[in-house]
Amino acid sequence: MIAGVLPLEPPPVQPQAPSPVLPQAPPAGRSLAELRSTLSASRLGCWQQCRLKFYFRYVLNIRKRTTPALFVGKVAHAILQQWNMARWKREPFQIERFHALFEADWTKRRANSTVNWDGEEQAERDGAWAVLQTYFAETPIKPDERPEAVEVPMEAELPGLPKLVGILDLVRSGGTIVDFKTAGQTPTPEKAAHLHEAQLTFYGLLYRDATGKREAGFELHHLVKLKTPKVVVTPIGPVTGTQEARLYRSIESYLDGLDRRDFVPSPGLQCSACEYFPECRRWNGKEST
């Protein structure tokens, strides 16, 4: 049985100023060789969403303000980690304890983050605790179910692939991998499974390599921040051969794109919420020499 927390990557380096032109060599951040040799599910997801966004985030390491949604998500994950660790240690559940942990974590992160709350911090804070309370009341995980693993870092070196790295939120007893997500809208099972397929396949490969056994399946636990908070649990079966093949093809595309320096934008509805919109608008479509 394993449990623990270990950061896999150093924090990004603050750049001097965003440039409208892609430089020939990255002035800061990870080299293309490093990005080619090691891959996480979040990095692959960013690549699939928009390659220019990937460039700004992972090659240039342009840091941005934490959004309220991201801030709330980090706090929620931290409290859920404490809840899972408490069950692993067989500690009794006390809602007052977790409320105190929530308040302390929020205050600590608030002091170390720059967030544009637009006057809504208290409302966000109240909403975050309300959805956590709802989760504790409605979770399908029984208080006496001891986890197999909590926030455990894993890596796998598979033939023909970069080193895969990742941290699993929770592995339930029996080998079901759980991923926690905060959301502002109620997800539908089919879309949730499709949207997170690559990530879950990624986690399945990590789990198989680390344990030598097949995962029992997956569960997406969405904590939905509505006026009346709700919890949506989406069960998903083990990784199939087709899903594994699709992930391999996606990784192949990622590697080919890095080799070609294929850092192009993918305009769409997601642009309205992209933190790199100003940099994207200044991009001139070519690299300097």
Sequence and secondary structure as in RCSB ss.txt:
>XXXX:A:sequence
MIAGVLPLEPPPVQPQAPSPVLPQAPPAGRSLAELRSTLSASRLGCWQQCRLKFYFRYVLNIRKRTTPALFVGKV
AHAILQQWNMARWKREPFQIERFHALFEADWTKRRANSTVNWDGEEQAERDGAWAVLQTYFAETPIKPDERPEAV
EVPMEAELPGLPKLVGILDLVRSGGTIVDFKTAGQTPTPEKAAHLHEAQLTFYGLLYRDATGKREAGFELHHLVK
LKTPKVVVTPIGPVTGTQEARLYRSIESYLDGLDRRDFVPSPGLQCSACEYFPECRRWNGKEST
>XXXX:A:secstr
 EE     S      S   SSB SS SSS  HHHHHHEEEHHHHHHHHH HHHHIIIIIS     B HHHHHHHH
HHHHHHHHHHHHHTT    HHHHHHHHHHHHHHHHHT  B  TT HHHHHHHHHHHHHHHHHH SS TT   SEE
EEEEEE  TTS EEEEEEEEEETTTEEEEEEEESS   HHHHHHHTHHHHHHHHHHHHHHHSS   EEEEEEEE 
SSS EEEEEEE    HHHHHHHHHHHHHHHHHHHTT      SGGGGG TTHHHHHH  SSB  
